[in-house]
Amino acid sequence: MPALGLGTYDLDDGETADSVRAALDAGYGHVDTAEGYRNEAAIGDALAASDVDRDDAFLTSKVLAKNLNYESVIESCEASLNRLGTDYLDLYLIHWPNPAISLRETLRAMAELRDRGLVRDVGVSNFSAYQLSCAHHVSDVPIAVNQIEFHPWFQRPDLVDYCRETDTVIEAAAPLARTDVFGDDVVAELAEKYDRHPAQVVVRWAIDSGVVPLPRSSTPAHVRANADLDWELDEADRRRLDDRDRDAPVYDTPARDWTSDVWGIEQ
């Protein structure tokens, strides 16, 4: 899995296409989407129009929490593949846990997709340590990834530690806290010190923390800038960012309307 991915949440079709093109040109190699983002077709078109070979593009999508019964998982994946214009996904995730549907049933469907070659790896998103432990316990295939909200203000040490203990890759959704951390005093100070944009400082810190960040932007210049990582934060400055944790999420909440058509989109 590439160390940096492009997030595509809340981008319309035009923004999505522009961002994906910029990301591929900048060498990202990893594009993250979901059926709930409603932009898979735009991503597929951008990939088809690019010079990047399919095997050089790491594609992730996610199944909505309302679609976690066995047949719906299979159907959702097949629909995502059709919209993306590809025969397989590199990674397929459960977007949000849904205790109303058996996790064992969901993961049985994910294993079927893997066995059929429609997905290469499976994982979860927005799972707590307890939920992830349950997934590891009942799954017949490895849980490769937990995609979670993670940024300097929300570092979730207990969950991160559990992911590392179980060899579960951590992907950082909202790694810039939806730009909120740009106003952090230490982030701003380090951006000035290193002559970098605050986003670059935070992305560099996330990668140095062993996390795969998925920054998103509707501006191609910002997409390209986020991939400019040929520089280093010194250890003392990394520790200063480690100390910025406020336990302050920007989207993670247990309260969900399970009947809503948008259940699982928020990220």
C-alpha positions in Angstrom: 0.0 0.0 0.0 1.4 3.4 -0.9 2.3 5.6 2.1 0.0 8.4 0.9 -3.5 8.3 -0.4 -6.0 10.7 -1.9 -9.2 11.2 0.1 -12.3 12.0 -2.0 -15.0 12.5 0.5 -17.4 15.4 -0.3 -16.1 16.2 -3.7 -18.4 16.6 -6.7 -17.7 14.9 -10.0 -15.7 17.8 -11.4 -13.7 18.3 -8.3 -13.1 14.5 -8.0 -11.8 14.2 -11.6 -9.5 17.2 -11.1 -8.1 15.9 -7.8 -7.6 12.4 -9.1 -5.7 13.6 -12.1 -3.5 15.9 -10.0 -2.9 13.0 -7.5 -1.9 10.6 -10.3 0.4 13.2 -11.9 2.0 13.8 -8.4 2.6 10.1 -7.9 0.1 9.2 -5.2 -0.8 5.9 -6.6 -3.6 5.4 -4.0 -7.2 6.7 -4.3 -9.7 6.2 -1.5 -13.5 6.3 -2.2 -16.7 4.7 -1.0 -20.1 3.9 -2.5 -21.5 6.5 -0.2 -19.3 9.2 -1.6 -21.2 8.9 -5.0 -18.1 9.7 -7.0 -16.8 6.3 -8.0 -17.8 6.8 -11.6 -15.9 10.1 -11.8 -12.8 8.4 -10.3 -13.2 5.5 -12.9 -13.3 8.0 -15.7 -10.2 9.9 -14.5 -8.3 6.6 -14.1 -9.3 5.5 -17.6 -8.2 8.8 -19.1 -4.8 8.7 -17.3 -1.6 7.0 -18.4 -1.4 5.1 -15.1 -1.7 1.3 -15.5 -4.4 -0.3 -13.3 -1.9 -2.4 -11.4 0.0 0.8 -10.5 -3.1 2.4 -9.0 -4.2 1.3 -5.5 -8.0 1.6 -5.2 -10.0 1.5 -2.0 -13.8 1.6 -1.7 -16.2 1.0 1.1 -19.6 -0.6 1.6 -22.2 1.4 3.4 -23.3 0.3 6.9 -26.9 -0.3 5.7 -25.6 -2.8 3.1 -23.7 -5.2 5.4 -25.8 -8.3 5.0 -24.2 -11.0 2.8 -26.0 -10.5 -0.5 -25.8 -6.7 -0.2 -22.1 -6.7 0.4 -21.5 -8.7 -2.8 -23.9 -6.5 -4.8 -22.4 -3.3 -3.4 -18.9 -4.4 -4.4 -19.9 -5.5 -7.8 -21.6 -2.1 -8.3 -18.5 -0.2 -7.1 -16.3 -2.2 -9.5 -18.7 -1.3 -12.4 -18.7 2.4 -11.5 -14.9 2.4 -11.1 -14.4 0.5 -14.4 -12.1 -2.1 -12.9 -12.1 -5.9 -12.3 -10.9 -5.7 -8.7 -10.3 -3.5 -5.7 -7.0 -3.4 -3.9 -8.9 -2.8 -0.6 -12.5 -3.1 0.4 -13.7 -1.8 3.7 -16.7 -1.9 6.0 -17.4 1.8 6.1 -19.0 1.9 9.6 -19.9 -0.9 12.0 -23.6 -1.8 12.2 -24.6 -3.9 15.2 -27.9 -4.6 13.7 -26.2 -6.9 11.1 -24.0 -9.9 12.0 -20.4 -9.0 11.7 -19.7 -12.6 11.0 -22.1 -12.5 8.0 -20.5 -9.4 6.7 -17.0 -10.7 6.9 -18.1 -14.0 5.3 -19.2 -12.0 2.3 -15.9 -10.0 2.3 -14.0 -13.3 2.3 -16.1 -14.5 -0.6 -15.1 -11.4 -2.5 -11.5 -12.0 -1.8 -11.7 -15.7 -2.8 -13.3 -14.6 -6.1 -10.5 -12.1 -6.8 -12.8 -9.1 -6.7 -10.9 -7.6 -3.8 -7.3 -8.2 -2.9 -7.6 -7.3 0.8 -10.4 -6.4 3.2 -10.6 -4.2 6.2 -12.8 -1.9 8.3 -13.3 1.7 8.9 -14.3 3.6 12.0 -14.0 0.5 14.2 -13.1 0.8 17.9 -10.5 -1.5 19.4 -13.3 -3.8 20.7 -15.1 -3.9 17.3 -11.8 -4.6 15.6 -11.0 -7.4 18.0 -14.4 -8.9 17.2 -13.6 -8.6 13.5 -10.3 -10.3 13.9 -11.9 -13.1 15.9 -14.7 -14.0 13.4 -13.0 -13.3 10.1 -11.7 -16.1 7.9 -9.3 -13.6 6.1 -7.0 -11.0 7.6 -8.4 -7.6 8.5 -5.7 -5.6 6.8 -6.7 -2.0 7.6 -8.7 0.1 10.0 -9.4 3.5 8.5 -10.1 6.0 11.4 -10.2 9.7 12.1 -6.6 10.6 13.1 -4.8 13.9 13.2 -2.8 15.9 15.7 -5.8 16.8 17.8 -7.3 13.3 17.8 -4.5 10.7 18.1 -6.4 7.8 19.8 -3.4 6.1 21.4 -5.2 3.0 22.7 -6.8 2.2 19.4 -3.5 2.9 17.5 -1.7 0.6 19.9 -4.2 -2.2 19.4 -4.0 -1.8 15.6 -0.2 -2.1 15.8 -0.4 -5.1 18.1 -2.6 -6.9 15.6 -0.6 -5.8 12.4 -3.6 -3.8 11.3 -2.6 -0.9 9.1 -3.9 2.5 10.2 -5.3 4.8 7.6 -5.9 8.4 8.6 -9.3 9.8 7.4 -9.6 13.5 7.9 -5.8 13.7 8.6 -6.0 17.5 8.4 -9.0 17.7 10.7 -10.8 19.2 7.8 -8.2 22.1 7.9 -9.0 22.9 11.5 -5.5 22.0 12.7 -4.1 24.7 10.3 -4.9 27.1 13.1 -2.9 25.2 15.7 -0.1 27.3 17.1 2.6 24.6 16.8 1.5 23.5 13.3 1.6 27.1 12.2 5.0 27.6 13.8 6.5 24.5 12.2 5.1 25.5 8.8 7.0 28.7 9.0 10.1 27.0 10.3 10.3 24.5 7.5 8.8 26.9 4.9 6.0 24.5 4.2 2.2 24.7 4.1 0.5 23.5 7.4 -1.0 20.6 5.4 2.5 19.4 4.4 3.6 19.5 8.0 0.7 17.4 9.2 0.9 14.9 6.4 4.7 14.5 7.0 4.0 14.0 10.7 1.3 11.3 10.0 3.6 9.3 7.8 6.4 9.6 10.3 3.9 8.3 12.9 3.4 5.1 10.9 0.0 6.0 9.6 -1.2 6.2 6.0 -2.8 9.7 5.6 -5.6 10.3 3.1 -5.8 14.1 2.7 -8.4 15.4 0.3 -8.6 18.7 -1.5 -10.7 20.1 -4.3 -7.7 22.2 -5.4 -5.2 20.4 -7.7 -2.3 22.6 -6.6 -3.0 21.6 -3.0 -3.3 17.9 -3.9 0.2 18.1 -5.6 1.6 20.1 -2.6 0.5 17.4 -0.2 2.7 14.9 -2.0 5.8 17.0 -1.7 7.3 15.0 1.1 11.0 15.0 0.2 11.9 16.6 3.5 11.9 15.7 7.2 10.7 16.9 10.6 13.3 16.6 13.2 12.5 14.4 16.2 11.9 17.2 18.6 9.3 18.8 16.3 7.6 15.5 15.8 7.3 15.1 19.6 5.8 18.6 19.7 3.0 17.5 17.4 2.6 14.3 19.4 1.8 16.5 22.3 -1.0 18.4 20.5 -3.6 15.6 21.2 -6.9 17.1 22.5 -9.0 14.0 22.1 -11.1 16.3 19.7 -12.7 14.6 16.7 -14.1 16.5 13.8 -16.5 13.7 12.6 -16.3 10.6 14.7 -19.5 10.1 16.7 -21.5 7.0 17.8 -24.8 8.7 17.1 -26.1 7.6 13.7 -29.5 7.5 11.9 -29.4 3.9 10.8 -32.3 4.3 8.4 -30.8 7.3 6.6 -29.6 7.0 3.0 -26.5 8.9 4.0 -25.6 6.5 6.8 -21.9 5.8 6.4 -21.1 8.7 4.1 -19.8 11.1 6.7 -16.0 11.0 6.8 
